[in-house]
Amino acid sequence: MTDSKAPQGLSAKLDKKRKRQAEETTKEDKPEPAPAADSTAGGEGSGKKKRKKNKKNKAQSEQDVKSQDRKSGIDESIGKMDGRLLADYFAQRAQKLDKELSAVELGDLSVPDSAFLDTTSFAEPRNLEKLPSYLKSFSPKGADLAKASEQKGTPHTLVISAAALRAADVVRALRSFQTKESIVGKLFAKHIKLEEAKQFLERARTGIGAGTPARISDLIECGSLKLDELQRIVIDGSHIDQKQRGIFDMKETHFPLLKLLTRPELRDRYGASKNKVQILVF
């Protein structure tokens, strides 16, 4: 009787031991939860990575949209903006190009909505071949763009481009408005010294002047280029160069442009009932 019970007791002990070992093995295999502090840190790190990735994806998406709008050397998005959007766009570009710009400085460089003439109705491509028809479309009925003031160096229209080479192309595109009594002025620095440009304006009647922001500002400062009869400033805004840059994309062109557009003698005439000056973005 005693002998038959012994094996049963031993067997029960072995079963318990095996069960205990199995439980311990399961415990060891099960990963321990990370400490609360580490979990929080990991969560923050993961969140930062996610935000960074989202920001990168957003930037890529914006770049893709930008690339789609910029076809054949033309930024098609510019022609879709009215005065309010253009004023905002000018300010946004300034902030992006100079992140240290103060609110006061930005205010001084801001162009009011009232300065812009809405040209979104122009349905044709904004290339140089269409520039003459663009000017005619947004000039007062009966206006003769080929005429010039009796006063030397006093244009009715200024066309502003990012670079001298582009401005030279603009001059050629506007030759249809040139006569013996009204020369299309070359207001840029390429192969033309400042003194030569001054002499030209002092002896010639010019209805339209085409140039770059810096050179035009220099000629205004020295008094050779007069704004008394200026009616419109046309910004060559849709043109994109071989490096995919426009006049609003470069600090060295956008800021001189804003300083020119916000000169007191021009700012006071935006939206005025008499002697008004309008900005057109081509």
Salt bridges, closest charged atoms under 4 A:
ASP15 OD1 - ARG18 NH1 3.17
ASP69 OD1 - LYS80 NZ 4.00
ASP75 OD2 - ARG70 NE 3.55
ASP88 OD2 - ARG84 NH1 3.96
GLU124 OE1 - LYS130 NZ 2.95
GLU150 OE2 - ARG205 NH2 3.84
ASP169 OD1 - ARG172 NH2 2.39
GLU195 OE1 - LYS198 NZ 3.53
GLU221 OE2 - ARG263 NH1 2.80
ASP236 OD2 - ARG166 NE 2.60
ASP241 OD2 - ARG245 NE 3.21
ASP249 OD2 - ARG70 NH2 2.85
ASP249 OD1 - ARG93 NH2 3.30
GLU265 OE2 - ARG263 NH2 2.99
